[in-house]
C-alpha cells in the first residue's frame, strides 16, 4: 500500500483554515480638516471631520467620561480641551492663539467640529 503524500493532507487543511479564519485588516481612520481665512472676522475658521469613535477615544484619553457626543456643555468642554491640545495656532508675533469653539454636528459615523482662531491682523500668512 502506497504511503500518502504530505501535500495531499496539508493543502486541503490550508484551504479549510483560510475559509474559516475571518479576514482582518487594518481599520481605517480618516480625519479631514478644512481651514479658511475670514478677512471680515479676522479669524482662521476650521471645520474638522473625524470618526465619532476616534473622537470618543481621544476625549477618554484626555480624562473625559464620554457616553454621548450629543450631550450638552459637558462634552463640549472636553471637545474644546481636545482642540486646544491638538491644534496650535500662533499669531504673526509668535504668540499662541486660543481657539473659539463654535459647535459640532454629530452624524451616525462622523462628527464635524467647528472652531476658529481670532487673529488681530489683516494678513495672517504675510
HELIX and SHEET records of a PDB file:
HELIX    1   1 UNK A    7  UNK A   20  1                                  14    
HELIX    2   2 UNK A   52  UNK A   61  1                                  10    
HELIX    3   3 UNK A   73  UNK A   86  1                                  14    
SHEET    1   A 4 UNK A  32  UNK A  38  0                                        
SHEET    2   A 4 UNK A  43  UNK A  51 -1                                        
SHEET    3   A 4 UNK A 110  UNK A 118 -1                                        
SHEET    4   A 4 UNK A  99  UNK A 106 -1                                        
END                                                                             
